[in-house]
Amino acid sequence: MRESAAAQPVTALPGVGQALAKTLDRLGLRTLQDLWFHLPLRYEDRTRLTPIRDLLPGAPAQVEGRIEAVERGFRYRPQLRVAIGDDSRATLLLRFFHFNAAQANQLVVGTRLRCYGEPRLGAQGLEMVHPQYRHVADDAPIAIEERLTPVYPVTEGLSSARLAGVVARALQRLPQDAELELLPPDLRKVYKLSSLRAALEYAHRPPAQANLAQLALGAHPAQRRLAFEELLAQHLSLKRLRARVRQHAAPVLRGGGELRRRFLAGLPFAPTRAQRRVAAEVARDLAKPAPMLRLVQGDVGSGKTVVAALAALAAVEAGFQAALMAPTELLAEQHFRNFQRWMKPLGVEVVWLAGKLKGKARSAALAHIAGSEEARPAQIVIGTHALMQEGVAFRALALAIIDEQHRFGVHQRLALREKGRAGDGVPHQLVLTATPIPRTLAMTAYADLDVSIIDELPPGRTPVTTVAIANARRHNVIERIRVACADGRQAYWVCTIIEESDLLQAQAAEAVHAELTSALPGLAIGLVHGRLKPAQKQAVMDAFASGKISLLVATTVIEVGVDVPNASLMIVENAERLGLAQLHQLRGRVGRGSVESSCVLLYQTPLSAMARQRLDVLRATNDGFRIAEKDLELRGPGEVLGTRQTGQMALRIADLARDADLLPDAQRLGTTLLDRDPALADKLIERWIGQAARYAGA
């Protein structure tokens, strides 16, 4: 591509000074190429005028009419009401809640306005709230737009209209296809890729006859052409990250296998075929001098922790350390207790580190981790993100295990790796998730990782029966708990917030605990939430695990890591407020023994359409992967991966659920490009990802 066009700064455009350039920079728009690939969020149809009588509620439209009446009111809050009429002899009400005196003074009877907005049914018929409008002089009519109007993602201090003007000027300098295209003609032909220039021009300014519904779905061939190239660039960037990590050396972790044999012999159950298969894949990776980068997926209760323990013992047998990082203190504590129970008979030293560990206890833990002379060196270290903090130094970290990967960003994962860097050597990485990730999503989001799946549950597990019950039948649910506990079973009651909130209309854990204590006298009821001190939480959990407590009222802190086989009943309060993945995780706390188990989803009416779909999916299946596919469809990849916070997968136009069928070809083409022209691959990454490609050098 011609450098002079693509690489020119935005200030090369007329009307773009330093102040506007600084605002554009907040959107990552620094060059003309950035502007070309900054695509609209949606489109508005201003190519026609709709008679007021033909307006439909909910269908955005452009109208033109003369002001017939103006009224200023102060009922509840100031508002300006403007009635306009047109030649169709119909009237439309324009309603403004935010206005100033100058604006109001310009809206006088007889003035002609052109307005764009979404009509809705009001008390006096159709109305538009805060429409966009402009004055039309009787002797100088405004021309109708010839193309759909793009609406761009913007930032504070920049309107979409102003940005559209800047983009339009940038598009005037768009090179011809021969200069714009990065992909060679032979490969474009193989993958049936149309003109990139034509796709960009169409995506920025579709013609008047364009199908708005198709564009809104991102299904137009021009959008698909751009989505394909973006998915290709995303895949290439993660492959680049993988290649850079693999350039480093890693310790060879073979060991004699004695500790692993003793560990397996001490388990009260035999590992499943799936656990043995995945453990063997991990062991093969650890025995190589290149860093392992492996994601282990497994549904709730599939036994990922046993696989992690075997990997950690491989590091210990070879004379190195392993670290396991979990996203919450409760989950980290659960891992610590499991590992302590397993490792103590083997003589393996396990150390705990979390942010709440202070003073002498913290100093002692840090000394164990660093292998100071006065302390016995820690062989396995378990903790939260505190493991990555400054001042934490490992003696010889060879394996970093990250649990619930979707709760951490790429940077956090790599930061733990840096703790084990020794010269050119880095630790192996094992990533665990109990949130099944759809194959299409894993292929793209985790292209830097090999994926193993534990696809069977341990024997003796029973499927959980799931029912959805309206809160009006709450008394029936409480009676169900009474019966279950009288039979010697245990139950969870999960609340979604800690304190009462009128805004959220959710029951608070403390209020529910008090309610159930009153309704179920004589029943031992515990309470756990995130604001309790770790020791208090653990004491309650221990009492529940030992059977001293029959019913545990808790917030979603028990979502992962809690294992009480005797618990056979789960009630989730305000289930309509939780996502599919979280509901599935919570449900996984029951059904861990041989007794038939149930999950009751207690919801407030009325249910939204999406909430009803979520509850229906959970009632229909216990398969985490089917649930994950539906979660991806309903919420999108950013939510499923938790990446709205972490910055991964910030796709501009592609949608992993919608464009899943493009992924296989994008990956095949990516493999070809990396082999045939690595420099071209770098240009594609720079075009689509730009500064975000910093992950590759992290």
C-alpha positions as CSV (number, residue, x, y, z in Angstrom):
1,M,0.0,0.0,0.0
2,R,1.2,3.5,-0.7
3,E,2.7,4.8,2.5
4,S,2.0,8.4,1.7
5,A,-1.7,7.8,1.7
6,A,-2.3,5.3,4.5
7,A,0.3,6.6,6.9
8,Q,-0.5,10.3,6.6
9,P,-1.5,11.9,9.9
10,V,-5.1,13.0,10.3
11,T,-3.8,16.6,10.4
12,A,-3.1,16.3,6.7
13,L,-6.9,16.7,6.1
14,P,-8.3,20.2,5.8
15,G,-10.1,21.3,8.9
16,V,-8.3,18.9,11.3
17,G,-6.1,20.9,13.6
18,Q,-4.2,19.8,16.7
19,A,-7.2,20.0,19.0
20,L,-9.4,17.8,16.9
21,A,-6.4,15.5,16.3
22,K,-6.0,15.1,20.0
23,T,-9.8,14.1,20.3
24,L,-9.5,11.7,17.4
25,D,-6.4,10.1,19.1
26,R,-8.7,9.0,22.0
27,L,-10.5,6.8,19.5
28,G,-7.2,5.5,18.2
29,L,-7.5,7.5,15.0
30,R,-4.1,8.8,14.1
31,T,-3.7,8.2,10.4
32,L,-5.9,8.2,7.3
33,Q,-5.9,4.4,7.3
34,D,-7.3,4.5,10.8
35,L,-10.2,6.7,9.5
36,W,-10.8,4.4,6.5
37,F,-11.3,1.4,8.9
38,H,-13.3,3.2,11.5
39,L,-16.7,1.8,10.5
40,P,-20.2,3.0,11.3
41,L,-22.1,1.6,14.3
42,R,-25.4,1.9,12.4
43,Y,-27.1,3.9,9.6
44,E,-30.0,6.4,9.4
45,D,-32.2,6.7,6.4
46,R,-32.5,10.4,5.5
47,T,-32.9,9.7,1.7
48,R,-36.6,10.2,1.8
49,L,-39.3,12.3,3.5
50,T,-42.1,10.3,5.2
51,P,-45.6,11.9,5.4
52,I,-46.5,12.2,9.1
53,R,-49.7,10.1,8.5
54,D,-47.4,7.2,7.3
55,L,-45.2,7.1,10.4
56,L,-45.0,3.8,12.3
57,P,-44.1,3.5,16.0
58,G,-40.5,2.4,16.5
59,A,-39.5,2.9,12.8
60,P,-37.0,5.9,12.6
61,A,-38.0,8.3,9.9
62,Q,-37.4,11.8,8.4
63,V,-40.4,14.2,8.3
64,E,-40.9,17.8,7.2
65,G,-43.6,20.1,8.6
66,R,-44.6,23.5,9.8
67,I,-44.9,24.3,13.5
68,E,-48.6,24.6,14.4
69,A,-48.3,25.1,18.2
70,V,-45.7,25.5,21.0
71,E,-46.2,24.9,24.7
72,R,-43.7,25.1,27.5
73,G,-44.6,23.2,30.7
74,F,-43.2,22.5,34.1
75,R,-45.1,19.4,35.2
76,Y,-42.6,17.3,37.1
77,R,-39.8,18.8,35.1
78,P,-39.4,21.5,32.4
79,Q,-40.4,20.4,28.9
80,L,-41.0,22.0,25.5
81,R,-43.8,20.5,23.3
82,V,-43.9,21.5,19.6
83,A,-46.6,20.3,17.3
84,I,-45.8,20.1,13.5
85,G,-48.1,19.3,10.6
86,D,-47.6,18.6,6.9
87,D,-49.5,18.2,3.7
88,S,-50.8,14.8,4.8
89,R,-53.0,16.7,7.3
90,A,-51.5,14.8,10.2
91,T,-49.8,16.2,13.3
92,L,-46.6,15.0,15.1
93,L,-45.6,16.1,18.6
94,L,-41.9,16.9,19.2
95,R,-41.0,16.7,22.9
96,F,-37.8,18.2,24.5
97,F,-36.8,17.9,28.1
98,H,-33.3,19.5,27.7
99,F,-33.4,22.8,26.0
100,N,-32.4,26.4,26.5
101,A,-34.2,29.8,26.0
102,A,-32.5,30.5,22.7
103,Q,-33.6,27.2,21.3
104,A,-37.1,27.7,22.5
105,N,-37.3,31.2,21.1
106,Q,-36.4,29.9,17.6
107,L,-39.2,27.4,17.6
108,V,-42.2,29.6,16.8
109,V,-45.5,28.9,15.0
110,G,-45.1,29.0,11.2
111,T,-41.5,27.8,11.2
112,R,-40.7,24.9,8.8
113,L,-38.6,22.1,10.3
114,R,-37.1,18.9,9.0
115,C,-36.8,16.3,11.8
116,Y,-35.3,12.8,12.1
117,G,-36.2,10.5,15.0
118,E,-38.0,7.5,16.2
119,P,-41.8,7.9,16.5
120,R,-43.5,6.4,19.5
121,L,-47.1,6.4,20.8
122,G,-47.8,9.1,23.4
123,A,-50.9,10.3,25.2
124,Q,-51.9,12.5,22.2
125,G,-50.8,10.2,19.4
126,L,-47.4,9.9,17.7
127,E,-44.5,11.9,19.1
128,M,-40.7,12.1,18.8
129,V,-38.6,12.8,21.9
130,H,-35.5,14.9,21.3
131,P,-35.5,14.5,17.5
132,Q,-32.6,15.9,15.4
133,Y,-34.0,18.9,13.5
134,R,-33.0,21.8,11.3
135,H,-34.9,24.9,10.1
136,V,-36.0,24.9,6.4
137,A,-36.4,28.3,4.7
138,D,-39.5,28.5,2.4
139,D,-37.4,29.9,-0.5
140,A,-34.4,27.5,-0.1
141,P,-35.4,23.8,0.4
142,I,-32.7,21.5,1.7
143,A,-31.7,18.7,-0.7
144,I,-32.5,15.1,0.3
145,E,-29.5,12.9,1.1
146,E,-28.6,10.5,-1.7
147,R,-27.0,7.9,0.6
148,L,-27.7,6.4,4.0
149,T,-26.2,8.5,6.9
150,P,-23.5,6.7,8.9
151,V,-23.5,7.0,12.7
152,Y,-19.9,6.5,14.0
153,P,-18.5,5.5,17.4
154,V,-17.4,8.7,19.0
155,T,-15.9,10.1,22.2
156,E,-16.6,13.1,24.4
157,G,-16.3,16.4,22.6
158,L,-16.9,14.8,19.1
159,S,-20.3,14.4,17.4
160,S,-21.0,11.7,14.9
161,A,-21.8,14.3,12.3
162,R,-18.4,16.0,12.7
163,L,-16.6,12.7,12.6
164,A,-18.5,11.7,9.5
165,G,-17.2,14.8,7.8
166,V,-13.6,13.9,8.7
167,V,-14.1,10.3,7.5
168,A,-15.6,11.6,4.2
169,R,-12.6,13.8,3.6
170,A,-10.3,10.8,4.4
171,L,-12.2,8.6,1.9
172,Q,-11.5,11.1,-0.9
173,R,-7.8,10.0,-0.5
174,L,-8.6,6.2,-0.6
175,P,-6.2,4.6,-3.0
176,Q,-7.2,2.3,-5.8
177,D,-7.6,-1.4,-5.1
178,A,-4.1,-2.2,-6.4
179,E,-2.6,0.0,-3.8
180,L,-5.1,-0.6,-1.0
181,E,-5.2,-4.4,-1.1
182,L,-2.7,-6.3,1.1
183,L,-3.7,-9.8,0.1
184,P,-2.2,-11.2,-3.1
185,P,-4.7,-11.6,-6.1
186,D,-4.3,-15.4,-6.2
187,L,-5.3,-15.8,-2.5
188,R,-8.2,-13.3,-2.9
189,K,-9.4,-15.5,-5.8
190,V,-9.2,-18.7,-3.8
191,Y,-11.2,-17.2,-0.9
192,K,-13.6,-15.3,-3.2
193,L,-12.7,-11.9,-1.6
194,S,-14.3,-9.0,-3.4
195,S,-12.8,-5.5,-3.8
196,L,-11.7,-4.0,-0.5
197,R,-12.1,-0.4,-1.8
198,A,-15.7,-1.1,-2.9
199,A,-16.4,-2.7,0.5
200,L,-15.1,0.3,2.4
201,E,-17.0,2.8,0.3
202,Y,-20.2,0.8,0.7
203,A,-19.8,0.3,4.4
204,H,-19.2,4.1,5.0
205,R,-22.0,5.4,2.7
206,P,-24.5,2.8,1.5
207,P,-26.8,3.8,-1.4
208,A,-30.4,4.9,-0.8
209,Q,-31.7,1.5,-1.9
210,A,-29.6,-0.5,0.5
211,N,-31.3,-3.0,2.8
212,L,-31.2,-1.4,6.2
213,A,-32.2,-4.6,8.0
214,Q,-29.4,-6.5,6.3
215,L,-26.9,-3.8,7.2
216,A,-28.1,-3.7,10.8
217,L,-27.4,-7.5,11.0
218,G,-23.9,-7.0,9.5
219,A,-24.9,-9.4,6.8
220,H,-24.2,-7.4,3.7
221,P,-21.3,-8.8,1.5
222,A,-19.3,-5.6,1.9
223,Q,-19.5,-5.9,5.7
224,R,-18.7,-9.7,5.4
225,R,-15.6,-8.8,3.3
226,L,-14.3,-6.5,6.0
227,A,-15.2,-8.9,8.8
228,F,-13.2,-11.6,7.1
229,E,-10.1,-9.5,7.0
230,E,-10.5,-8.4,10.6
231,L,-10.9,-12.0,11.8
232,L,-7.8,-12.9,9.8
233,A,-5.8,-10.0,11.4
234,Q,-7.1,-11.1,14.9
235,H,-6.1,-14.7,14.3
236,L,-2.6,-13.6,13.0
237,S,-2.0,-11.4,16.0
238,L,-2.6,-14.3,18.4
239,K,-0.5,-16.6,16.3
240,R,2.3,-14.0,16.5
241,L,1.9,-13.9,20.3
242,R,2.2,-17.7,20.4
243,A,5.3,-17.7,18.2
244,R,7.0,-15.1,20.3
245,V,6.4,-16.9,23.5
246,R,7.6,-20.2,21.9
247,Q,10.9,-18.5,20.9
248,H,11.8,-18.7,24.5
249,A,13.1,-21.7,26.2
250,A,11.3,-23.5,29.1
251,P,12.4,-26.0,31.7
252,V,12.0,-29.6,30.7
253,L,9.7,-31.1,33.4
254,R,10.0,-34.9,33.2
255,G,10.8,-36.1,36.7
256,G,10.6,-39.7,37.8
257,G,6.9,-39.8,38.2
258,E,7.0,-41.2,41.7
259,L,5.1,-38.3,43.3
260,R,2.4,-38.5,40.6
261,R,1.9,-42.2,41.1
262,R,1.6,-41.8,44.9
263,F,-0.8,-38.9,44.4
264,L,-3.1,-41.0,42.1
265,A,-3.0,-43.9,44.4
266,G,-4.2,-41.8,47.3
267,L,-7.2,-40.4,45.5
268,P,-10.6,-41.9,46.6
269,F,-11.6,-42.3,43.0
270,A,-10.1,-43.3,39.7
271,P,-9.5,-40.5,37.1
272,T,-11.9,-40.6,34.1
273,R,-10.6,-41.5,30.7
274,A,-10.9,-37.8,29.7
275,Q,-8.8,-36.7,32.7
276,R,-6.1,-39.3,31.9
277,R,-6.1,-38.1,28.2
278,V,-5.7,-34.4,29.1
279,A,-3.1,-35.1,31.8
280,A,-1.1,-37.0,29.2
281,E,-1.3,-34.1,26.7
282,V,-0.1,-31.7,29.5
283,A,2.7,-34.1,30.5
284,R,3.9,-34.3,26.8
285,D,4.0,-30.5,26.6
286,L,5.9,-30.2,29.9
287,A,8.6,-32.6,28.8
288,K,9.5,-30.3,25.9
289,P,12.1,-27.4,26.0
290,A,9.5,-25.0,24.5
291,P,6.9,-23.3,26.8
292,M,3.6,-25.1,27.1
293,L,0.6,-22.9,26.2
294,R,-2.5,-25.0,26.9
295,L,-6.1,-24.3,27.8
296,V,-8.0,-27.0,29.6
297,Q,-11.8,-26.7,29.3
298,G,-14.0,-28.8,31.4
299,D,-17.6,-28.5,32.6
300,V,-18.4,-27.9,36.2
301,G,-17.1,-30.8,38.3
302,S,-15.2,-32.5,35.5
303,G,-12.0,-32.7,37.6
304,K,-9.7,-30.0,36.1
305,T,-8.0,-29.5,39.5
306,V,-6.6,-33.1,39.5
307,V,-5.1,-32.4,36.1
308,A,-3.6,-29.2,37.5
309,A,-2.2,-31.1,40.5
310,L,-0.5,-33.7,38.3
311,A,1.1,-30.9,36.2
312,A,2.3,-29.1,39.4
313,L,3.8,-32.4,40.7
314,A,5.8,-32.7,37.4
315,A,7.4,-29.4,38.2
316,V,8.1,-30.4,41.8
317,E,9.7,-33.7,40.7
318,A,12.0,-31.8,38.4
319,G,13.1,-29.5,41.2
320,F,11.1,-26.5,40.2
321,Q,8.1,-24.5,41.6
322,A,4.5,-24.3,40.3
323,A,2.1,-21.4,41.0
324,L,-1.7,-21.5,40.7
325,M,-3.6,-18.2,40.4
326,A,-7.3,-17.9,41.0
327,P,-9.6,-14.9,40.5
328,T,-11.2,-14.8,44.0
329,E,-10.0,-15.5,47.5
330,L,-12.7,-18.0,48.1
331,L,-11.7,-20.1,45.1
332,A,-8.0,-19.7,45.8
333,E,-8.7,-20.8,49.4
334,Q,-10.5,-23.9,48.1
335,H,-7.6,-24.8,45.9
336,F,-5.2,-24.3,48.8
337,R,-7.1,-26.6,51.0
338,N,-7.4,-29.3,48.3
339,F,-3.7,-29.1,47.5
340,Q,-2.7,-29.1,51.1
341,R,-4.8,-32.3,51.7
342,W,-3.3,-34.0,48.6
343,M,0.3,-32.8,49.0
344,K,0.9,-33.1,52.8
345,P,1.2,-37.0,52.6
346,L,3.7,-36.6,49.7
347,G,5.9,-34.2,51.7
348,V,5.3,-31.3,49.2
349,E,5.3,-27.8,50.7
350,V,2.3,-25.7,49.6
351,V,2.2,-21.9,50.4
352,W,-0.7,-19.5,50.3
353,L,-0.5,-15.8,49.2
354,A,-3.4,-13.3,48.9
355,G,-3.8,-9.6,49.2
356,K,-5.3,-9.9,52.7
357,L,-2.2,-11.7,54.0
358,K,-0.4,-9.0,56.0
359,G,2.6,-8.5,58.4
360,K,4.6,-11.4,59.6
361,A,2.4,-14.0,57.8
362,R,3.0,-12.2,54.5
363,S,6.8,-11.9,55.1
364,A,7.0,-15.6,56.0
365,A,5.1,-16.6,52.8
366,L,7.3,-14.4,50.6
367,A,10.4,-16.0,52.2
368,H,9.1,-19.5,51.5
369,I,8.3,-18.5,47.9
370,A,11.8,-16.9,47.4
371,G,13.5,-19.9,49.0
372,S,15.3,-17.9,51.6
373,E,17.8,-19.8,53.7
374,E,15.8,-19.6,56.9
375,A,12.6,-20.8,55.3
376,R,11.7,-24.2,53.7
377,P,11.2,-23.4,50.0
378,A,7.7,-23.4,48.7
379,Q,7.2,-26.0,46.0
380,I,3.6,-25.1,45.1
381,V,2.3,-21.6,45.6
382,I,-1.4,-20.8,45.5
383,G,-3.1,-17.4,45.6
384,T,-4.9,-14.6,43.9
385,H,-3.6,-11.8,41.6
386,A,-1.4,-11.0,44.6
387,L,1.1,-13.5,43.1
388,M,1.9,-10.9,40.4
389,Q,2.5,-8.0,42.7
390,E,5.9,-6.3,43.2
391,G,8.0,-7.9,45.9
392,V,6.9,-11.5,45.1
393,A,10.0,-13.3,43.9
394,F,10.0,-17.0,43.0
395,R,12.9,-19.3,43.6
396,A,12.4,-21.3,40.4
397,L,8.9,-20.9,38.8
398,A,8.5,-23.4,36.0
399,L,4.8,-23.7,35.7
400,A,2.1,-21.0,35.9
401,I,-1.5,-22.3,36.3
402,I,-4.3,-19.8,35.8
403,D,-7.8,-20.8,36.9
404,E,-10.9,-19.2,35.3
405,Q,-8.9,-17.6,32.5
406,H,-11.8,-15.5,31.3
407,R,-11.6,-13.5,34.6
408,F,-8.1,-12.4,33.7
409,G,-6.7,-10.3,30.8
410,V,-3.9,-11.3,28.5
411,H,-1.6,-8.9,30.4
412,Q,-2.3,-10.5,33.8
413,R,-1.6,-14.0,32.4
414,L,1.7,-12.8,30.9
415,A,2.6,-10.9,34.1
416,L,2.6,-14.2,36.1
417,R,4.8,-15.7,33.4
418,E,7.3,-12.8,33.8
419,K,7.7,-13.9,37.5
420,G,9.4,-17.0,36.3
421,R,11.6,-15.5,33.6
422,A,15.2,-16.6,33.9
423,G,17.3,-15.2,31.1
424,D,15.7,-16.4,27.9
425,G,13.6,-19.0,29.7
426,V,10.0,-18.6,30.8
427,P,7.6,-20.9,32.7
428,H,5.1,-23.3,31.1
429,Q,1.4,-22.0,31.1
430,L,-1.6,-24.1,31.9
431,V,-4.9,-22.3,31.7
432,L,-8.1,-23.8,33.2
433,T,-11.7,-22.8,32.7
434,A,-15.0,-24.3,34.0
435,T,-16.8,-22.0,31.7
436,P,-17.1,-24.0,28.4
437,I,-16.1,-21.8,25.5
438,P,-17.8,-22.5,22.1
439,R,-15.4,-24.0,19.6
440,T,-15.8,-21.0,17.2
441,L,-14.9,-18.6,20.0
442,A,-12.0,-20.6,21.4
443,M,-10.5,-20.9,17.9
444,T,-10.2,-17.1,17.6
445,A,-10.0,-15.9,21.2
446,Y,-7.4,-18.4,22.2
447,A,-5.5,-18.9,19.0
448,D,-2.3,-18.6,21.1
449,L,-3.2,-21.7,23.2
450,D,-3.6,-25.4,22.5
451,V,-7.0,-26.6,23.7
452,S,-7.8,-29.7,25.7
453,I,-11.3,-30.7,26.7
454,I,-12.4,-32.8,29.6
455,D,-15.6,-34.0,28.1
456,E,-16.9,-36.5,30.7
457,L,-18.0,-36.2,34.3
458,P,-16.7,-38.6,37.1
459,P,-18.9,-41.7,37.7
460,G,-21.6,-41.3,40.3
461,R,-22.6,-37.8,39.2
462,T,-26.4,-37.3,38.6
463,P,-27.9,-34.9,36.2
464,V,-29.5,-31.9,37.9
465,T,-33.2,-31.3,37.3
466,T,-33.8,-27.6,36.8
467,V,-37.1,-25.8,37.3
468,A,-38.1,-22.1,37.0
469,I,-40.6,-20.8,39.6
470,A,-42.0,-17.3,40.0
471,N,-41.3,-15.6,43.3
472,A,-45.1,-15.6,44.1
473,R,-44.6,-19.4,44.9
474,R,-41.8,-18.7,47.3
475,H,-43.6,-20.5,50.2
476,N,-43.6,-23.7,48.1
477,V,-39.9,-23.5,47.6
478,I,-39.3,-23.0,51.4
479,E,-41.4,-26.0,52.1
480,R,-39.3,-28.0,49.6
481,I,-36.2,-27.1,51.6
482,R,-37.8,-28.2,54.9
483,V,-38.6,-31.6,53.4
484,A,-35.1,-32.1,51.8
485,C,-33.3,-31.1,55.0
486,A,-35.6,-33.4,57.1
487,D,-34.4,-36.2,54.9
488,G,-30.7,-35.4,55.8
489,R,-29.9,-33.5,52.6
490,Q,-28.4,-30.0,52.4
491,A,-29.3,-27.0,50.3
492,Y,-28.0,-23.7,49.0
493,W,-30.0,-20.4,48.7
494,V,-28.1,-18.0,46.5
495,C,-28.8,-14.2,46.5
496,T,-27.4,-11.8,43.9
497,I,-26.5,-8.9,46.2
498,I,-25.5,-8.4,49.8
499,E,-27.6,-5.4,51.0
500,E,-31.2,-4.4,50.2
501,S,-31.5,-2.2,47.1
502,D,-34.8,-0.7,45.9
503,L,-33.2,0.0,42.6
504,L,-32.3,-3.6,41.8
505,Q,-35.4,-5.0,43.5
506,A,-33.3,-8.0,44.7
507,Q,-33.5,-9.8,48.0
508,A,-30.4,-9.2,50.1
509,A,-28.6,-12.1,51.6
510,E,-29.0,-10.9,55.2
511,A,-32.8,-10.3,54.7
512,V,-33.2,-13.8,53.2
513,H,-31.2,-15.3,56.0
514,A,-33.5,-13.7,58.5
515,E,-36.6,-14.7,56.5
516,L,-35.6,-18.4,56.3
517,T,-34.4,-18.5,60.0
518,S,-38.0,-17.4,60.9
519,A,-39.7,-19.7,58.4
520,L,-37.6,-22.8,59.2
521,P,-37.1,-22.8,63.0
522,G,-34.8,-25.5,64.3
523,L,-32.9,-25.7,61.0
524,A,-29.2,-24.8,61.1
525,I,-28.8,-22.0,58.6
526,G,-25.4,-20.4,57.7
527,L,-24.6,-17.1,55.8
528,V,-21.7,-16.4,53.5
529,H,-20.9,-13.3,51.5
530,G,-17.9,-11.4,50.1
531,R,-17.7,-8.9,53.0
532,L,-17.1,-11.5,55.7
533,K,-13.5,-12.0,56.8
534,P,-11.8,-15.0,55.2
535,A,-11.7,-16.8,58.5
536,Q,-15.4,-16.3,59.1
537,K,-16.2,-17.5,55.5
538,Q,-14.1,-20.5,56.0
539,A,-15.7,-21.4,59.3
540,V,-19.2,-21.3,57.8
541,M,-18.1,-23.3,54.8
542,D,-16.4,-25.9,57.0
543,A,-19.6,-26.2,59.1
544,F,-21.6,-26.7,55.9
545,A,-19.2,-29.2,54.4
546,S,-19.3,-31.2,57.7
547,G,-23.1,-31.2,57.8
548,K,-23.4,-29.0,60.9
549,I,-25.3,-26.5,58.7
550,S,-28.2,-27.8,56.6
551,L,-28.9,-24.6,54.6
552,L,-26.4,-22.1,53.3
553,V,-27.5,-18.7,52.3
554,A,-24.8,-17.1,50.1
555,T,-24.1,-14.6,47.4
556,T,-22.5,-15.7,44.2
557,V,-19.1,-16.0,45.9
558,I,-19.9,-19.8,46.0
559,E,-20.1,-19.8,42.1
560,V,-16.9,-21.8,41.8
561,G,-14.8,-24.1,43.9
562,V,-17.2,-25.3,46.5
563,D,-17.7,-29.1,46.7
564,V,-20.3,-30.6,49.1
565,P,-21.6,-33.9,47.8
566,N,-24.4,-34.0,50.3
567,A,-25.9,-30.8,48.9
568,S,-28.7,-31.8,46.5
569,L,-30.9,-28.6,46.3
570,M,-30.0,-25.2,44.9
571,I,-32.2,-22.1,45.0
572,V,-31.1,-19.1,42.9
573,E,-32.9,-15.9,43.9
574,N,-33.5,-13.3,41.1
575,A,-32.2,-15.9,38.5
576,E,-33.4,-13.5,35.7
577,R,-30.5,-11.1,36.7
578,L,-27.7,-13.6,36.0
579,G,-26.1,-14.7,32.8
580,L,-26.3,-18.3,31.5
581,A,-22.7,-19.2,32.3
582,Q,-23.0,-18.0,35.9
583,L,-26.3,-19.8,36.4
584,H,-24.7,-23.0,35.0
585,Q,-21.7,-22.5,37.4
586,L,-24.0,-22.1,40.4
587,R,-26.1,-25.2,39.4
588,G,-22.8,-27.1,39.3
589,R,-22.6,-26.8,43.1
590,V,-25.2,-29.6,43.4
591,G,-25.4,-33.0,41.8
592,R,-21.9,-33.9,43.1
593,G,-23.1,-37.0,44.8
594,S,-25.3,-40.0,43.8
595,V,-28.6,-38.5,45.1
596,E,-31.0,-36.9,42.6
597,S,-30.4,-33.1,42.7
598,S,-32.5,-30.1,41.8
599,C,-31.9,-26.4,41.0
600,V,-34.8,-24.0,41.5
601,L,-34.5,-20.7,39.5
602,L,-36.6,-18.2,41.5
603,Y,-37.5,-15.2,39.3
604,Q,-39.4,-11.9,39.5
605,T,-42.2,-11.3,37.0
606,P,-42.5,-9.9,34.4
607,L,-39.6,-11.7,32.6
608,S,-37.8,-10.0,29.7
609,A,-37.6,-12.1,26.4
610,M,-33.8,-12.6,27.0
611,A,-34.3,-13.7,30.6
612,R,-37.0,-16.2,29.6
613,Q,-34.7,-17.6,26.9
614,R,-31.9,-18.0,29.5
615,L,-34.1,-19.9,31.9
616,D,-35.5,-22.1,29.1
617,V,-32.0,-23.1,28.0
618,L,-31.1,-24.1,31.6
619,R,-34.2,-26.2,32.0
620,A,-33.6,-27.9,28.7
621,T,-29.9,-29.0,29.1
622,N,-27.1,-29.7,31.5
623,D,-24.5,-29.6,28.7
624,G,-22.1,-26.7,29.4
625,F,-21.0,-26.5,25.8
626,R,-24.6,-26.2,24.5
627,I,-25.2,-23.5,27.1
628,A,-22.0,-21.7,26.1
629,E,-23.1,-21.6,22.5
630,K,-26.5,-20.1,23.5
631,D,-24.7,-17.6,25.8
632,L,-22.5,-16.5,22.9
633,E,-25.6,-16.0,20.8
634,L,-27.4,-14.0,23.5
635,R,-24.6,-11.9,25.0
636,G,-21.8,-11.8,22.4
637,P,-18.1,-12.7,22.7
638,G,-17.1,-9.7,24.8
639,E,-19.4,-10.8,27.7
640,V,-18.8,-14.5,27.4
641,L,-15.0,-14.1,27.7
642,G,-15.3,-11.3,30.2
643,T,-13.3,-9.2,27.9
644,R,-15.3,-6.0,28.1
645,Q,-12.9,-5.3,31.0
646,T,-9.7,-6.9,29.8
647,G,-9.5,-5.4,26.3
648,Q,-9.3,-8.6,24.3
649,M,-11.4,-9.2,21.2
650,A,-12.2,-5.5,20.6
651,L,-13.5,-6.2,17.1
652,R,-14.7,-3.3,15.0
653,I,-17.0,-5.0,12.6
654,A,-16.7,-8.8,12.9
655,D,-19.0,-10.6,15.4
656,L,-17.8,-14.1,16.4
657,A,-21.3,-15.5,16.8
658,R,-22.6,-14.0,13.5
659,D,-19.5,-14.6,11.4
660,A,-18.5,-18.0,12.8
661,D,-18.7,-19.5,9.3
662,L,-15.8,-17.2,8.2
663,L,-13.4,-18.5,10.8
664,P,-12.2,-21.7,9.2
665,D,-11.2,-19.9,6.0
666,A,-9.6,-17.0,7.9
667,Q,-7.5,-19.5,9.8
668,R,-6.4,-21.4,6.7
669,L,-5.5,-18.2,5.0
670,G,-3.6,-17.1,8.2
671,T,-1.5,-20.2,8.2
672,T,-0.7,-19.7,4.5
673,L,0.3,-16.0,5.0
674,L,2.6,-16.8,8.0
675,D,4.4,-19.4,5.9
676,R,4.5,-17.4,2.7
677,D,4.8,-13.7,3.7
678,P,5.3,-12.9,7.4
679,A,5.8,-9.2,6.6
680,L,2.4,-9.0,5.0
681,A,0.9,-10.6,8.1
682,D,2.4,-7.9,10.2
683,K,0.9,-5.2,7.9
684,L,-2.6,-6.8,8.3
685,I,-2.2,-6.8,12.1
686,E,-1.1,-3.2,12.1
687,R,-4.1,-2.2,9.9
688,W,-6.8,-3.7,12.0
689,I,-5.4,-4.0,15.5
690,G,-2.7,-1.3,15.5
691,Q,-1.7,-0.4,19.1
692,A,-3.6,-3.3,20.5
693,A,-1.0,-5.6,18.9
694,R,1.2,-4.7,21.9
695,Y,-0.1,-8.0,23.4
696,A,2.3,-9.7,21.0
697,G,5.3,-8.1,22.7
698,A,4.1,-8.4,26.3
